[in-house]
Amino acid sequence: MSVTTHDALEDPRNADIKIYVNGELKHRDQAMVSVYDSGFMLGDGMWEGMRLYNGVWAFFDEHMDRFFGSCKAVSLDVGMDHSGIAQALEKTRVANGMKTDVHCRLMLTRGIKIKPFQHPSLSRSGPTLVIIMEHSKPVDRLQAAGIRLATVPQVRGLPMAQDAKYNSHSKLNCVIACLQAEQAGADEGLMLDPHGFVNTTNACNFFIVRKGEVWTSTGDYCMNGVTRQKVIDLCRANDIPVFEKNFSLFDAYSADEAFLTGTFGAQTPVASIDGKPIGSGERPVTARIRDLYKQLIEDHVAAVG
C-alpha cells in the first residue's frame, strides 16, 4: 500500500469542521462552490498550504508573498490585503477551536463564470476564497521507514508552458506523476526537469546528501517551497555545505541520504529511488536539519506569538 508525505493521523474532530467560503463559515457538508466556478471548471486559481503551531501560522509573510505574487502574475484580484487574509484565517481558526497541529489550505479562484468557457472575462462575480483547516498531525512511521520514490516520465515543464513556481489549482501534471509512481509500485514520483536533471517530486521539494554536502535542484523548474528555502538558509547558517545545482539520477542513486521538504511533513526521509536503497539507512545530516528546523519553528512561534 502506498503512503504519502501528507499521511496524517485520523482525527474525528475533522468530521465537524467549519469551512470559510467567501466570508461565511459553513459545516464541511454544506461548504460548496458553484459548478460554474472557474476553479472547478478550469483549475483557474492559486492556493497556499500553511501550518498552525501554538496559534501561529508558520512563516505567514513568506506564504503571503508567494500567494499574492502568483495571483498578481495571472491578474487574479485577491480582493483583500495580507491583513484581510490573516483576519479570515483567524475567524476560521476560532470557529473551529484550533490551536496547534492544524493544516490549512487557502484557495482563491477567479470566481463564477456566466458561461462555461475559458475566457477570464466571463468570470464576473469576483473571486472565490475558500479556507479549509483540519486537525492534522503527520504520522511518525515515515521518519523511520522513509518514502519510496520512482522516477516518472512526467516532467516539470518550461516556464513558458506553465511555470512550476505557480501554486495553481491546475495540478494535473503532478497528479499524472503521482499515478505513474503508484503504477511503478512507489509512493511518490521523482520528476526530472526538461533537461533530464533531478528536480522535485509530485508533491515536495527534493534534497540529497553526499559526503556531508546537501544538494537540491537549481529551483528553475520547481515550486520554490517555503520549507525548501528555510532548509537552505538553516544549512548556510549552521556550516552545512548546501548547493542549488543540476545533478543527475546517478548522483541521487549513490547519495548517502535523501529527503523531501514541504509545509506539512517538514522533512521526510527517502528510503529508495527506483527500488535502489539510499545510503545505509543512517541519516545523520537529515536528522540534524530536522532538529534545526524544529528549533526554528519554536523560535519563530515565540517571536510572533
C-alpha positions, 0 to 999 in steps of 0.5 A: 500500500502506498503512503504519502508525505501528507499521511496524517493521523485520523482525527474525528474532530475533522468530521465537524469542521467549519469551512470559510467560503467567501466570508461565511463559515459553513459545516464541511457538508454544506461548504460548496462552490458553484459548478460554474466556478472557474476553479472547478471548471478550469483549475483557474486559481492559486492556493497556499498550504500553511501550518498552525503551531501554538496559534501561529501560522508558520512563516505567514509573510513568506506564504503571503508573498508567494500567494499574492505574487502568483495571483498578481502574475495571472491578474487574479484580484485577491480582493483583500490585503495580507491583513484581510487574509490573516483576519479570515484565517483567524475567524476560521481558526476560532470557529473551529477551536484550533490551536496547534497541529492544524493544516490549512489550505487557502484557495482563491479562484477567479470566481463564477463564470456566466458561461462555461468557457475559458475566457477570464472575462466571463468570470464576473462575480469576483473571486472565490476564497475558500479556507479549509483547516483540519486537525492534522498531525503527520504520522511518525512511521515515515521518519523511520521507514522513509518514502519510496520514490520512482522516477516518472516520465512526467516532467516539470515543464518550461516556464513558458508552458506553465511555470512550476513556481505557480501554486495553481489549482491546475495540478494535473501534471503532478497528479499524472506523476503521482499515478505513474509512481503508484503504477511503478509500485512507489509512493511518490514520483521523482520528476526530472526537469526538461533537461533530464536533471533531478528536480522535485517530486509530485508533491515536495521539494527534493534534497540529497546528501553526499559526503556531508554536502546537501544538494537540491535542484537549481529551483528553475523548474520547481515550486520554490517551497517555503520549507525548501528555502528555510532548509537552505538558509538553516544549512548556510547558517549552521556550516552545512555545505548546501548547493542549488545545482543540476545533478543527475539520477546517478548522483541521487542513486549513490547519495548517502541520504535523501529527503523531501521538504514541504509545509506539512511533513517538514522533512521526510526521509527517502528510503529508495529511488527506483527500488535502489536503497539510499545510503545505509539507512543512517541519516545523520545530516537529515536528522540534524536539519530536522532538529534545526528546523524544529528549533526554528519553528519554536523560535519563530512561534515565540517571536510572533506569538 
